[in-house]
């Protein structure tokens, strides 16, 4: 019985290690995506882009807002 308990303890430890490794990979992925999304948002949310799209290209503010939302979401992988 002690052998089985040790084996289960080893399996549980391997499971925890695997979960921690997966969490680390996912965290790095989210940080990379967030960094990219920040760069995209910074460009898209500039006053110059808003002016160009809404006033110069006759987009409605709602269309601009949807475009920014969709583009930043895509950049973030959402």
MDTraj code that builds the backbone (N, CA, C; nanometers):
import mdtraj as md
import numpy as np

residues = "UNK UNK UNK UNK UNK UNK UNK UNK UNK UNK UNK UNK UNK UNK UNK UNK UNK UNK UNK UNK UNK UNK UNK UNK UNK UNK UNK UNK UNK UNK UNK UNK UNK UNK UNK UNK UNK UNK UNK UNK UNK UNK UNK UNK UNK UNK UNK UNK UNK UNK UNK UNK UNK UNK UNK UNK UNK UNK UNK UNK UNK UNK UNK UNK UNK UNK UNK UNK UNK UNK UNK UNK UNK UNK UNK UNK UNK UNK".split()
xyz = np.array([
    [0.0815, -0.1194, 0.0000],
    [0.0000, 0.0000, 0.0000],
    [0.0861, 0.1262, 0.0000],
    [0.1956, 0.1250, 0.0712],
    [0.2836, 0.2413, 0.0765],
    [0.3393, 0.2728, -0.0621],
    [0.3649, 0.1710, -0.1418],
    [0.4165, 0.1915, -0.2772],
    [0.3135, 0.2656, -0.3626],
    [0.1891, 0.2246, -0.3533],
    [0.0819, 0.2895, -0.4287],
    [0.0676, 0.4357, -0.3863],
    [0.0752, 0.4635, -0.2590],
    [0.0654, 0.6016, -0.2101],
    [0.1806, 0.6868, -0.2624],
    [0.3015, 0.6290, -0.2652],
    [0.4168, 0.7021, -0.3186],
    [0.3981, 0.7298, -0.4674],
    [0.3461, 0.6316, -0.5396],
    [0.3236, 0.6502, -0.6829],
    [0.2191, 0.7590, -0.7078],
    [0.1112, 0.7588, -0.6295],
    [0.0103, 0.8624, -0.6437],
    [0.0673, 0.9999, -0.6093],
    [0.1509, 1.0056, -0.5085],
    [0.2147, 1.1322, -0.4710],
    [0.3049, 1.1803, -0.5853],
    [0.3746, 1.0886, -0.6492],
    [0.4610, 1.1245, -0.7612],
    [0.3770, 1.1740, -0.8798],
    [0.2674, 1.1058, -0.9083],
    [0.1781, 1.1486, -1.0156],
    [0.1220, 1.2881, -0.9849],
    [0.0811, 1.3099, -0.8622],
    [0.0273, 1.4404, -0.8232],
    [0.1324, 1.5503, -0.8409],
    [0.2553, 1.5210, -0.8055],
    [0.3626, 1.6198, -0.8223],
    [0.3886, 1.6471, -0.9703],
    [0.3894, 1.5439, -1.0520],
    [0.4073, 1.5620, -1.1962],
    [0.2930, 1.6463, -1.2538],
    [0.1726, 1.6211, -1.2061],
    [0.0565, 1.6976, -1.2520],
    [0.0725, 1.8451, -1.2176],
    [0.1137, 1.8736, -1.0936],
    [0.1342, 2.0132, -1.0515],
    [0.2434, 2.0792, -1.1350],
    [0.3516, 2.0069, -1.1590],
    [0.4611, 2.0614, -1.2392],
    [0.4144, 2.0921, -1.3808],
    [0.3383, 2.0008, -1.4383],
    [0.2854, 2.0218, -1.5734],
    [0.1949, 2.1447, -1.5776],
    [0.1097, 2.1590, -1.4795],
    [0.0197, 2.2741, -1.4728],
    [0.0986, 2.4044, -1.4601],
    [0.1992, 2.4049, -1.3767],
    [0.2831, 2.5243, -1.3595],
    [0.3540, 2.5599, -1.4902],
    [0.4035, 2.4595, -1.5620],
    [0.4716, 2.4845, -1.6894],
    [0.3736, 2.5391, -1.7935],
    [0.2544, 2.4815, -1.8000],
    [0.1541, 2.5307, -1.8941],
    [0.1152, 2.6736, -1.8603],
    [0.0996, 2.7019, -1.7314],
    [0.0642, 2.8371, -1.6885],
    [0.1740, 2.9359, -1.7290],
    [0.2992, 2.8990, -1.7121],
    [0.4107, 2.9859, -1.7492],
    [0.4097, 3.0152, -1.8984],
    [0.3890, 2.9122, -1.9798],
    [0.3840, 2.9306, -2.1251],
    [0.2683, 3.0228, -2.1621],
    [0.1509, 2.9999, -2.1051],
    [0.0343, 3.0830, -2.1349],
    [0.0555, 3.2277, -2.0901],
    [0.1211, 3.2447, -1.9766],
    [0.1478, 3.3802, -1.9275],
    [0.2388, 3.4543, -2.0243],
    [0.3448, 3.3887, -2.0705],
    [0.4356, 3.4527, -2.1661],
    [0.3633, 3.4847, -2.2977],
    [0.2771, 3.3951, -2.3414],
    [0.1999, 3.4188, -2.4626],
    [0.1096, 3.5406, -2.4460],
    [0.0378, 3.5481, -2.3343],
    [-0.0524, 3.6609, -2.3113],
    [0.0242, 3.7918, -2.3005],
    [0.1408, 3.7896, -2.2375],
    [0.2217, 3.9110, -2.2267],
    [0.2678, 3.9574, -2.3644],
    [0.3077, 3.8632, -2.4495],
    [0.3518, 3.8979, -2.5848],
    [0.2352, 3.9540, -2.6657],
    [0.1196, 3.8895, -2.6559],
    [0.0029, 3.9383, -2.7289],
    [-0.0407, 4.0749, -2.6775],
    [-0.0369, 4.0926, -2.5467],
    [-0.0776, 4.2206, -2.4893],
    [0.0160, 4.3318, -2.5360],
    [0.1456, 4.3015, -2.5407],
    [0.2418, 4.4012, -2.5880],
    [0.2126, 4.4434, -2.7304],
    [0.1812, 4.3461, -2.8158],
    [0.1479, 4.3756, -2.9539],
    [0.0190, 4.4568, -2.9609],
    [-0.0796, 4.4179, -2.8819],
    [-0.2074, 4.4879, -2.8821],
    [-0.1905, 4.6322, -2.8357],
    [-0.1039, 4.6549, -2.7392],
    [-0.0791, 4.7918, -2.6915],
    [-0.0214, 4.8766, -2.8038],
    [0.0734, 4.8215, -2.8783],
    [0.1328, 4.8953, -2.9904],
    [0.0272, 4.9301, -3.0954],
    [-0.0565, 4.8321, -3.1275],
    [-0.1620, 4.8552, -3.2261],
    [-0.2617, 4.9590, -3.1745],
    [-0.3034, 4.9463, -3.0497],
    [-0.3989, 5.0417, -2.9924],
    [-0.3405, 5.1820, -2.9901],
    [-0.2147, 5.1934, -2.9557],
    [-0.1514, 5.3248, -2.9518],
    [-0.1572, 5.3916, -3.0888],
    [-0.1326, 5.3155, -3.1929],
    [-0.1380, 5.3714, -3.3279],
    [-0.2808, 5.4056, -3.3687],
    [-0.3734, 5.3143, -3.3454],
    [-0.5108, 5.3338, -3.3912],
    [-0.5858, 5.4414, -3.3140],
    [-0.5511, 5.4601, -3.1897],
    [-0.6232, 5.5559, -3.1058],
    [-0.5629, 5.6958, -3.1077],
    [-0.4725, 5.7191, -3.2007],
    [-0.4136, 5.8523, -3.2089],
    [-0.5163, 5.9511, -3.2639],
    [-0.5091, 6.0752, -3.2219],
    [-0.6024, 6.1762, -3.2729],
    [-0.5943, 6.1910, -3.4258],
    [-0.4747, 6.1711, -3.4793],
    [-0.4571, 6.1847, -3.6240],
    [-0.5359, 6.0785, -3.7007],
    [-0.5320, 5.9561, -3.6532],
    [-0.6048, 5.8473, -3.7200],
    [-0.7548, 5.8702, -3.7073],
    [-0.7993, 5.9101, -3.5886],
    [-0.9425, 5.9399, -3.5708],
    [-0.9872, 6.0483, -3.6686],
    [-0.9113, 6.1553, -3.6743],
    [-0.9448, 6.2658, -3.7640],
    [-0.9468, 6.2200, -3.9090],
    [-0.8466, 6.1443, -3.9460],
    [-0.8386, 6.0968, -4.0844],
    [-0.9586, 6.0084, -4.1194],
    [-0.9942, 5.9174, -4.0320],
    [-1.1012, 5.8227, -4.0631],
    [-1.2397, 5.8869, -4.0512],
    [-1.2625, 5.9630, -3.9449],
    [-1.3973, 6.0166, -3.9198],
    [-1.4244, 6.1433, -4.0009],
    [-1.3300, 6.2337, -4.0034],
    [-1.3556, 6.3609, -4.0716],
    [-1.3141, 6.3589, -4.2186],
    [-1.1985, 6.3006, -4.2469],
    [-1.1493, 6.3025, -4.3844],
    [-1.2073, 6.1895, -4.4698],
    [-1.2367, 6.0756, -4.4090],
    [-1.2878, 5.9609, -4.4855],
    [-1.4357, 5.9356, -4.4628],
    [-1.4985, 6.0241, -4.3890],
    [-1.6435, 6.0174, -4.3645],
    [-1.6907, 5.8901, -4.2956],
    [-1.6085, 5.8329, -4.2096],
    [-1.6535, 5.7209, -4.1266],
    [-1.7359, 5.7794, -4.0117],
    [-1.8335, 5.7043, -3.9676],
    [-1.9052, 5.7459, -3.8472],
    [-1.8167, 5.7136, -3.7264],
    [-1.8356, 5.7853, -3.6156],
    [-1.7598, 5.7502, -3.4945],
    [-1.7828, 5.6045, -3.4533],
    [-1.9046, 5.5540, -3.4759],
    [-1.9337, 5.4142, -3.4405],
    [-1.8543, 5.3177, -3.5281],
    [-1.8437, 5.3497, -3.6564],
    [-1.7650, 5.2627, -3.7461],
    [-1.6188, 5.2626, -3.7031],
    [-1.5653, 5.3793, -3.6717],
    [-1.4272, 5.3888, -3.6240],
    [-1.4088, 5.3063, -3.4966],
    [-1.5036, 5.3194, -3.4039],
    [-1.4951, 5.2456, -3.2782],
    [-1.4958, 5.0941, -3.3031],
    [-1.5841, 5.0472, -3.3901],
    [-1.5885, 4.9037, -3.4225],
    [-1.4576, 4.8577, -3.4857],
    [-1.4033, 4.9385, -3.5763],
    [-1.2784, 4.9056, -3.6444],
    [-1.1637, 4.8948, -3.5444],
    [-1.1557, 4.9929, -3.4541],
    [-1.0508, 4.9880, -3.3515],
    [-1.0691, 4.8636, -3.2650],
    [-1.1904, 4.8394, -3.2191],
    [-1.2180, 4.7224, -3.1348],
    [-1.1771, 4.5938, -3.2056],
    [-1.2211, 4.5774, -3.3295],
    [-1.1925, 4.4550, -3.4035],
    [-1.0431, 4.4377, -3.4294],
    [-0.9762, 4.5456, -3.4634],
    [-0.8334, 4.5385, -3.4969],
    [-0.7498, 4.5103, -3.3729],
    [-0.7787, 4.5781, -3.2630],
    [-0.7037, 4.5535, -3.1387],
    [-0.7321, 4.4130, -3.0869],
    [-0.8572, 4.3692, -3.0968],
    [-0.8911, 4.2326, -3.0549],
    [-0.8147, 4.1296, -3.1379],
    [-0.8081, 4.1504, -3.2672],
    [-0.7340, 4.0585, -3.3542],
    [-0.5860, 4.0586, -3.3189],
    [-0.5307, 4.1759, -3.2906],
    [-0.3888, 4.1854, -3.2538],
    [-0.3606, 4.1130, -3.1233],
    [-0.4586, 4.1148, -3.0337],
    [-0.4425, 4.0490, -2.9050],
    [-0.4766, 3.9010, -2.9120],
    [-0.5273, 3.8586, -3.0256],
    [-0.5639, 3.7180, -3.0400],
    [-0.6922, 3.6831, -2.9707],
    [-0.7780, 3.7806, -2.9553],
    [-0.9055, 3.7586, -2.8859],
    [-1.0133, 3.7233, -2.9869],
])
top = md.Topology()
chain = top.add_chain()
for i, resn in enumerate(residues, 1):
    res = top.add_residue(resn, chain, resSeq=i)
    for name in ("N", "CA", "C"):
        top.add_atom(name, md.element.get_by_symbol(name[0]), res)
traj = md.Trajectory(xyz[None], top)
